Amino acid sequence: MNAFARHRGDLFGGLTAAIVALPLALAFGVASGAGALAGLWGAILTGFFAAVFGGTRHQVSGPTGPMTVVMALILTELGGNLAMAFTVVMLAGAFQILFGLLRFGHYIKLVPQPVVSGFMTGIGVIIIILQFAHALGHQPPPGEVVEKLAALPPMLAAPLYPALALCGLCLAIMAFTPARVAAVLPPPLIAIVAGTVVAMLFLPGVPKIGEIPTGLPQIVVPEMTLADLHIILRYALILAFLGAIDSLLTSLIADSVTRTRHDSNRELVGQGIGNMAAGLLGGIAGAGATMRTLVNIRAGATSRLAGAIHALVLLAVVLGFGGVASHVPFAVLAGILLKVGYDIIDWQCLRRLRHSPRGDLAVMFTTLGATVFIDLMTAVAVGVVMAALIFVARTAEVQTDSARVFRGSGETAGLAPEEASILEAAGGRIVLFHVEGPLSFASARDLSRLMQSSESRDALVIDLSDVPFIDSSASMALEEVIVDARDGNDAVILCGVRELVRAAMERAGVLRLLGPRQLAATRLQALQAARDFVKGNGRPAAQD
């Protein structure tokens, strides 16, 4: 088998992915504020290096909607200083390499789905808002989302109708191209060619991209000032984290289609190298791109060579035909990106709103609102904290509900006959408390109150045989139960304590409160010790 036959799928996959990537790279470059050429170099450099060094064989990387939104915010914050913006991209790449070397890939994938859904939906909304100015034939106003929304009414009052018509045409092509045609010619390519031809023939007055320099890029010398250091570091972390999420989600999709498994930590290193190269040579940041990756796979790609070929095809276009892109109207790119923003919104999640838990809805909409109106890092932080607190509350509820209290008098279901007989004979003076699952700060206080709620008892047996883990808060709550029982002249006997739980309780100082007969190996032995105490025969001696 010759080399062409062996790599035929990779060749066609890379070529097809490049055809899809070209109009998107132009659109994302313009939308970011760094220019169309920055979008192209971002696609070339992240596409090549992430393919060569990354951990997902079929992944195609380049500028994406979420990364473009952050780039636009960076340039707004830095007053349009491109050198500083590209420095942020380089730092983001360095952070991603660090994430990969520290093996953070697994943890990044643990971000809760409502957070990811709200985050991506918010980014989709931002992309749509950012396109309104170009769609109406105006230059985008400076400022962030709120300022752009505030500037919208005057633009709506005086639209440039040829630009609006051109945007509508391209949006219609993006939305309604038949699937059979789209399988051969990607809708973004049809839209950009058709829109540009229509503008050149019939609408010469609409604003266009303008001249794009050809040739190899110049190296960007990293630039930062002490006054802007906090902005640079903050947005570098946002870019790194967002790029990691974006790329690893695409990797999971590629895995599901190809029945393969990616290396998430290697993928982060590859993405980091790609973004460092992009920043160094004046390209915007990129990440794994879902649509381009799926197109690559469907065209027959089998290895990382396809992603590299996609980048080399784009490089040939930039070096040989960069001048052609100067005729592309902004309104055409706006039409393409309006559809991209619409597709990023998690409509599937929104359609399930009526059936979703209220906690998940709160997390999603809070993250969405924070993404649009505050900033992306705050949105993720708030969303993750909210999701964690809701999970803790649900876990505590489950732990408390799973606790069982046995007092005798018919409440002995599930106990061995000998255990049940001891409780029945005690007539409520012995209480057996059984809990399942990890004991943590979430449920510690409720379980402590439940243990202490039994009145007229003389002995409390706490069965920990189904507890695999206990944290310091739960240990302190247990200590409080033991101390209160001792002050009331009652006995507390623990049974079934596992080695890990015993070690945690020893570190917390709980075991020093117990005498040798207050720790039993089995539930039966604990109940027998409690019976002896109740009878006054062998009361367990508490130690100070």
ZISUL-V470783 format. One line per field, one symbol per residue. ss: DSSP state (A for helix, B for strand, O for the rest). psi: psi as a letter, one per 20 degrees, with the letter a starting at -180 (. if undefined). burial: I if it has 24 or more other C-alpha atoms within 12 Angstrom, else O. A space follows every 50 residues. Layout:
ss->???
psi->???
burial->???
This chain:
ss->OOAAAAOAAAAAAAAAAAAAAAAAAAAAAAAAOOOAAAAAAAAAAAAAAA AAAOOOOOOOBBOOAAAAAAAAAAAAAOOOOAAAAAAAAAAAAAAAAAAA AOOOAAAAOOOOAAAAAAAAAAAAAAAAAAAAAAAOOOOOOOOOAAAAAA OAAAAAAOOOAAAAAAAAAAAAAAAAOOAAAAOOOOAAAAAAAAAAAAAA AAOOOOOBOOOOOOOOOOOOOOOOOOOOAAAAAAAAAAAAAAAAAAAAAA AAAAAAAAOOOOOAAAAAAAAAAAAAAAAAOOOOOOBBOAAAAAAAAAOO OOOOAAAAAAAAAAAAAAAAAAAAAAAOBAAAAAAAAAAAAAAAOOAAAA AOAAAOOAAAAAAAAAAAAAAAAOOAAAAAAAAAAAAAAAAAAAAAAAAA AAOBBBOBOOBOOOOOAAAAAAAAAAOOOBBBBBBBOOBOAAAAAAAAAA AAOOOOOOBBBBBBBBOOOBOAAAAAAAAAAAAAAAAOOOBBBBBOOOAA AAAAAAAAOOAAAOOAAABBOOAAAAAAAAAAAAAOOOOOOOOO
psi->prhghhjgghghgggghhhhhghhggghgghhiiqhhhgghgggghgghh ggirjohjppqaprgghhgggghghghjkjohghghhggghgggghgggg hjlighhhijpqghggghghggggggggghigghhjjrppqraagghhhh igghhhhmqohgggggghghhgghhjpqhhghhgophhggghgggggggh hhmiiqprgappqrrqrqpppppqqhhjghgggghggggggghgggghgh ghggghhilrprohghgggghggghggghhjkqrqrrpogghghggghij qirihghggghhghghgghhkhhhiiipqhhghggghghggghhpmhggh hjghjqqhghgggghgggghggierhgggggggggghggggggggggggg hippppjblimjpiqqghghhggghikiipppppqqrporhgiggghghh hiiorkqhpppoojhkoiqpahghghhhghgggggghjkrqppqqkprgh gggghghijhhiiprhijoqhrhghghghgghghijnlppoqq.
burial->OOOOOOOOIIIIIIIIIIIIIIIIIIIIIIIIIIIIIIIIIIIIIIIIII IIIIIIIIIIIIIIIIIIIIIIIIIIIIOOIIIIIIIIIIIIIIIIIIII OOOIIIOIIOIIIIIIIIIIIIIIIIIIIIIIIIIIIIIIIOOIIOOIIO IIOOIOOOOIOIIIIIIIIIIIIIIOOOOOOOOOIIIIIIIIIIIIOIIO OOIOOIIIIOOIIIOOIOOIOOOOOOOOOOIIIIIIIIIIIIIIIIIIII IIIIIOOIOOOIIIIIIIIIIIIIIIIIIIIIIIIIIIIIIIIIIIIIII IIIIIIIIIIIIIIIOIIOOOIOIIIIIIIIIIIIIIIIIIIIIIIOOIO OOOOOOOOIIIIIIIIIIIIIIIOIIIIIIIIIIOIIIOIOOOOIIOOII OOIIIIIIOOOIOOIOOOIIIIIIIIOIIIIIIIIIIIIIIIIIIIIIOI IIOIOOIIIIIIIIIIIOIIIIIIIIIIIIIIIOIIOOOIIIIIIIIIOO IIOIIOOOOIIOIIIOIIIIIIIIIIIIIIIIIIOOOOIIOIOO
